[in-house]
């Protein structure tokens, strides 16, 4: 289950929503990477890291160009699983 991105939610609100999804639906919520980055240092050591999995999503064919290596290392130290995807358009003549 993907949680909608919202720049107005607080860490506590994410935790309440994600706990309900996990406990009531038996699913591990996926949370957008940009939502996690907003939390900054508050995320480290947070109980949120035990109930969600991050989704790194970028609109390019080169994820590493837009998501720095330190983000991957940080997420790897906090989460057992990390999702990653990219979406980009190419023209037929470029294939």
VOBA-1610 file (N, C-alpha, C; in pm, whole numbers, padded with zeros to 5 digits, always signed):
BEGIN
Unk+00084-00117+00000Unk+00000+00000+00000Unk+00089+00124+00000Unk+00064+00213-00090Unk+00142+00336-00099Unk+00069+00448-00026Unk+00142+00522+00054Unk+00084+00637+00123Unk+00100+00760+00036Unk-00003+00843+00028Unk+00009+00964-00054Unk+00111+01060+00003Unk+00183+01123-00086Unk+00281+01222-00042Unk+00209+01346+00005Unk+00248+01395+00119Unk+00190+01518+00171Unk+00297+01590+00251Unk+00321+01715+00218Unk+00424+01790+00287Unk+00374+01848+00419Unk+00248+01820+00454Unk+00194+01874+00578Unk+00187+01771+00689Unk+00213+01647+00661Unk+00206+01543+00764Unk+00330+01549+00853Unk+00311+01514+00979Unk+00421+01510+01073Unk+00467+01366+01092Unk+00582+01351+01152Unk+00637+01219+01182Unk+00536+01135+01261Unk+00471+01193+01359Unk+00374+01121+01442Unk+00254+01077+01359Unk+00206+01162+01268Unk+00094+01123+01182Unk+00132+01006+01091Unk+00253+01009+01035Unk+00299+00896+00954Unk+00299+00768+01036Unk+00350+00777+01158Unk+00358+00660+01243Unk+00219+00603+01273Unk+00123+00687+01304Unk-00013+00641+01335Unk-00075+00572+01214Unk-00065+00635+01097Unk-00122+00579+00975Unk-00055+00446+00940Unk+00077+00443+00944Unk+00151+00322+00906Unk+00128+00208+01003Unk+00116+00238+01130Unk+00088+00135+01229Unk-00050+00074+01205Unk-00148+00158+01172Unk-00282+00107+01143Unk-00280+00017+01020Unk-00210+00057+00916Unk-00202-00025+00795Unk-00138-00159+00827Unk-00028-00157+00900Unk+00041-00281+00936Unk-00046-00371+01023Unk-00105-00314+01128Unk-00180-00394+01224Unk-00316-00440+01173Unk-00387-00352+01103Unk-00523-00385+01060Unk-00528-00458+00926Unk-00434-00429+00838Unk-00435-00491+00705Unk-00327-00596+00686Unk-00232-00601+00780Unk-00123-00698+00770Unk-00028-00668+00655Unk-00016-00542+00618Unk+00072-00501+00508Unk+00183-00412+00561Unk+00295-00411+00489Unk+00404-00320+00521Unk+00387-00198+00431Unk+00362-00082+00490Unk+00345+00037+00406Unk+00475+00078+00336Unk+00459+00125+00214Unk+00570+00184+00140Unk+00554+00335+00151Unk+00662+00402+00186Unk+00656+00547+00202Unk+00753+00609+00102Unk+00710+00717+00037Unk+00794+00782-00063Unk+00921+00838+00000Unk+01028+00821-00071Unk+01159+00868-00028Unk+01160+01016+00008Unk+01092+01100-00070Unk+01094+01243-00040Unk+01025+01274+00093Unk+00929+01191+00133Unk+00864+01208+00262Unk+00963+01178+00375Unk+01048+01079+00353Unk+01148+01045+00454Unk+01255+01152+00464Unk+01299+01201+00350Unk+01404+01303+00352Unk+01358+01431+00423Unk+01229+01460+00415Unk+01175+01577+00486Unk+01195+01563+00637Unk+01191+01440+00685Unk+01202+01416+00829Unk+01343+01441+00879Unk+01441+01430+00791Unk+01580+01458+00825Unk+01629+01377+00944Unk+01705+01439+01033Unk+01765+01368+01146Unk+01662+01307+01241Unk+01539+01358+01241Unk+01435+01300+01329Unk+01404+01157+01293Unk+01432+01117+01170Unk+01401+00982+01125Unk+01495+00879+01184Unk+01618+00915+01205Unk+01718+00822+01255Unk+01680+00778+01397Unk+01672+00648+01416Unk+01633+00594+01546Unk+01483+00598+01571Unk+01408+00641+01473Unk+01263+00653+01487Unk+01196+00516+01478Unk+01083+00503+01546Unk+01004+00379+01536Unk+00945+00362+01397Unk+00939+00467+01320Unk+00887+00459+01183Unk+00972+00366+01097Unk+01102+00361+01126Unk+01190+00277+01045Unk+01159+00129+01059Unk+01088+00091+01164Unk+01055-00049+01183Unk+00924-00092+01121Unk+00847+00002+01065Unk+00716-00036+01013Unk+00691+00004+00868Unk+00785+00070+00802Unk+00767+00109+00662Unk+00886+00063+00579Unk+00869+00066+00448Unk+00979+00044+00354Unk+00982+00164+00260Unk+01099+00222+00237Unk+01106+00340+00150Unk+01101+00305+00001Unk+01038+00393-00076Unk+01034+00382-00222Unk+01108+00502-00279Unk+01219+00477-00344Unk+01294+00582-00411Unk+01245+00584-00556Unk+01185+00693-00597Unk+01125+00704-00729Unk+01176+00832-00795Unk+01231+00818-00912Unk+01279+00935-00986Unk+01236+00926-01132Unk+01227+01040-01195Unk+01191+01047-01336Unk+01315+01065-01421Unk+01395+00961-01425Unk+01516+00962-01505Unk+01561+00818-01527Unk+01650+00797-01620Unk+01704+00663-01641Unk+01826+00637-01553Unk+01869+00736-01477Unk+01986+00722-01392Unk+01952+00766-01249Unk+01906+00673-01167Unk+01865+00703-01030Unk+01980+00761-00950Unk+02100+00709-00971Unk+02214+00754-00890Unk+02249+00900-00913Unk+02209+00955-01026Unk+02237+01096-01054Unk+02154+01189-00965Unk+02032+01147-00933Unk+01943+01231-00854Unk+01934+01192-00706Unk+01974+01071-00673Unk+01971+01026-00534Unk+02115+00997-00493Unk+02173+01083-00410Unk+02313+01068-00372Unk+02342+00937-00297Unk+02465+00892-00305Unk+02503+00764-00244Unk+02480+00763-00094Unk+02494+00877-00027Unk+02476+00878+00119Unk+02331+00846+00157Unk+02235+00878+00070Unk+02095+00842+00097Unk+02080+00690+00100Unk+02141+00621+00004Unk+02134+00475+00000Unk+02197+00414+00125Unk+02310+00467+00166Unk+02377+00415+00286Unk+02292+00440+00411Unk+02232+00556+00420Unk+02147+00588+00534Unk+02027+00494+00539Unk+01959+00479+00427Unk+01843+00390+00423Unk+01882+00245+00453Unk+01994+00202+00400Unk+02040+00064+00424Unk+02066+00039+00572Unk+02107+00141+00643Unk+02134+00124+00787Unk+02006+00126+00870Unk+01895+00173+00812Unk+01771+00186+00888Unk+01660+00090+00846Unk+01661+00042+00722Unk+01551-00039+00671Unk+01603-00172+00616Unk+01529-00282+00639Unk+01572-00410+00582Unk+01550-00418+00431Unk+01455-00341+00378Unk+01424-00342+00235Unk+01407-00199+00185Unk+01451-00177+00062Unk+01435-00048-00004Unk+01383-00075-00145Unk+01280-00005-00185Unk+01226-00016-00320Unk+01285+00097-00405Unk+01307+00071-00532Unk+01357+00174-00622Unk+01292+00156-00760Unk+01261+00269-00822Unk+01202+00265-00955Unk+01233+00396-01025Unk+01231+00389-01157Unk+01247+00511-01235Unk+01144+00509-01347Unk+01113+00625-01394Unk+01020+00638-01505Unk+01074+00746-01597Unk+01087+00714-01721Unk+01133+00815-01816Unk+01079+00780-01953Unk+01069+00880-02036Unk+01018+00861-02171Unk+01134+00863-02269Unk+01128+00773-02365Unk+01225+00774-02474Unk+01148+00772-02605Unk+01208+00828-02705Unk+01148+00824-02837Unk+01193+00695-02905Unk+01110+00644-02993Unk+01142+00517-03061Unk+01276+00521-03130Unk+01312+00633-03187Unk+01439+00639-03260Unk+01560+00637-03166Unk+01539+00653-03036Unk+01648+00649-02941Unk+01673+00509-02886Unk+01584+00416-02915Unk+01598+00279-02861Unk+01705+00202-02932
//
